[in-house]
Amino acid sequence: MMLKQVLRVLESRWAGSVSALTEGERSHLFVMAPMLEEQDREEISDELSSEPTGS
């Protein structure tokens, strides 16, 4: 349980850090480490699918 909490906090901090980057900085990061872009896209997709639809 504690490990899951730590991972959630770290993932949240990572997402915040990536979103704080400019588009150019983000592109540069993802060119240097393409697997990070895939992870970032998966997180965005997960966030979008978990948002309420408002219906």
Secondary structure, 3 states (H helix, E strand, C coil): CHHHHHHHHHHHHHHHHHHHCCHHHHHHHHHHCHHHHHHHHHHHHHHHHHCCCCC
